[in-house]
Amino acid sequence: MKIIALFFMISTASFSQSALEKDSLEIWITGNFSNQIAHQIVSEKWPFVTKFVAGDVIDDYLIETINKHNKKIWESIGSKNLSDKYYFEVKIEREKVQEAMDIIDRNTTIIRLLNQLKMKGRSIFTQVEKISNIEYLFSIFSFDLSNIKSTEILEAKAIINIKTNTLDISND
């Protein structure tokens, strides 16, 4: 899963939100895979989009730049209290996403699939969707870096239930 998370973060940082209009509201985010997914899920209910701009390790200048940018966005929305509410919702969602990731990381079928793809030289991309308050859908794709669009294959879908600690896998 760490391979999936790393590739997801790199590819999303490169390609995400590229079609945004110049005047749209963007909250810039940093952090690991679970943090990025949590922001994407929570921001769906807010009047802005999130843009992943850096991973876990960033310098003080970038932190300052991100904070200044986000402060302007929150001021345009109108309230510091809204910022606190948003980040609280992200914290709760991040904990749930991390639970789902922990469940999928322990699954031997998923581990075997990822190892097989790695042995074949395939790159991996994972999409995560929230199905309900307790369920997440992980769609695992593989592709050849030399021709991403025509070699992309949906390898598996896994529905993770964080309440029951279960995972259901399909290969469609």
N, C-alpha and C positions, 0 to 999 in steps of 0.2 A: 504494500500500500504506500510505502514511502516513495517508491518509484513513481507510482501513479500521482501522488501528491506533488512531487517535484516537477514532473512533466506538466501537470495541470497548471501549476503556478507559473511556470515559464511561458507556456503557450497562452495562458489567459492574460498575462502581463503584456504580451506582444500583440495579441489580437483583440482583446476585450474592449468593448465600448468604442471601437474605432469609428463607428458611424455616428457618434454623438454630434449634435449641433453645438456650435461654439457657445451659444447662450444657455445651454441646458445646465441644470444644477447637478454638480458632481461632488460627492463626498469621496475624498481620496482615502484609501485604506492600505494597510500593511498587514503583515503577519503570515501565519501558516495557512495551510489548506482549510482547516476547520473554521478559522476566523474568516477567510474569504467567502466560504459558502454561507456562513451565518449572516454576514453582511448582505450577500445577494438575496437571501431569503427574507430577511427583515426589511430591507429597503423596498421591497415590492409594495409595501403598505405606506410608503412615504413619498413626498413630492420631489424626490431626487433619485439619481442613480448612483451606484458606487463604482469606483474605478480603482482597480488594484494597481498600485504603483511601486510596491517594494515588498520584499520578504521579511523575515524575522530580524536580520542583521542590517541595520541602517545607521548612518552617521547622524550627528547632531544637526548638521545643516539641513539634511532632508527632513528630519523630524520637525524642525522649525518651519520649513517651507510648507509641509503638509498641514501643520497646526494653523498657520496663517491662512492658508487656502480654506480649510474647513471652517475656521472661525467666520470668514466672510459669508460662507454659505449659510451657516446657522443664523447669522445676523440678518441675512436676507429673508430667511424663513420666519424669523421674528422672536425666538425665545431660547434662552439658555436651558430652560427646563425641558424643552423638547429634545435638546442634545442629550441631556442626562437620561431621559426616557428611552431614546433610541439606543444609546450604548448599553443600557440595562437590558433591553430586549435582545441585543446582539450577544451579550454575555450569556443569557439563558439559552439562546439558540445555539451558540458555540458549544456549550456543554452537551447539548443533545446530539449535535453533529459529531462531536468527538466520541460520544458513546457508540453511535452507529459505526464510525470508523474503527473503533476498537473491536466491535463484533465482526466486521468484515475482515479485519487484519488477522483474526484467529481462525478463520474458516479455511480448512485444508483444501477444499475444492478451488477456492479463489486463489490460494497460494500456489497450487499446482498449475492453474491456468496462467497466472502471471509468470511463473518460471518457464513454462512452455513457450510463451510469447517472447520472452527474453532470449531463450535459446534459439528461436527462429530469427532473431534480430529485429523483431517488430517493436515499434514504439507504442506507448500506451497512453490513452487519454480517458479520463473518467468524468462523467457528468453526474451531478447530484441534484435531485429534486426532493422537495418535501411533499409527501403524500398526505400526511395527517400530522397531528400533534405528536404521534409516537412512531410514525413510519417514514422511511426515506428510501428513495429509489436510486441505486447506483447503477449507471449504465457504463459498461467498460468497453471501450473501443480499442482496436489496434490498427496500425497503419505503417507503411513503409515511408521513411522520411524523404526518399527520393521522389515520391509521387503521392502526396498525402491524399488529395481528393479522390483519386481513382482507386486507391488501395485501402480506404477506410472500411473496417469491418466491425459490426457490433458483435462482440464476442460473448457477452453475457449481461443479463440484468439481474440485480439482486435487490430484493425488498427486505429492508432491515427493520425489525420491530424492536425498539429500545425498551419497551415495557416488558416484553417476554424474552428478550435477548435471543431472538431467533432471526434466521436469515433464509429466505426462499430464493432459489436461483432458477432462472430460465435462460435458455440459449436462443431466444428468438430475436 
